[in-house]
Amino acid sequence: MKLKRIGHVAIRVEDLDRAAQFYQNLGMDLVWKDPDWAYLKAGDDGLALLSAAYEQAEPHFGFVFGDRAEVDAAYEQLKAEGVHVTPVHEHRDGTASFYGRDPDGNWFEYLYEPVAVPA
């Protein structure tokens, strides 16, 4: 497994709109906002804001892979090692990921992030 970088940190917030505005005021760009979560970026680094209604994962940090096959290989390897992992999920933006827990119960995400094509 060859990680490309740590791509984002996800935190729980009480008021999604207020938190998104706060981080935008700090200079982050709002990339995506749904009723239960939002995603902001500063350069290549991301911050996910999770509302209390968000059910996909708990607060976590996300590792990015540059190759989709590496996510599947990492999933199989971690599963074989007995690490708690969720199924791989294909996202609407072309990414794919799964969540896992470290030995202390902290959540992490392994995420394939395709290279953006210049417009």
Helices and strands as residue ranges (DSSP letters): E 5-12, H 16-25, E 29-33, E 37-42, E 45-50, E 60-65, H 68-80, E 89-90, E 96-101, E 107-112
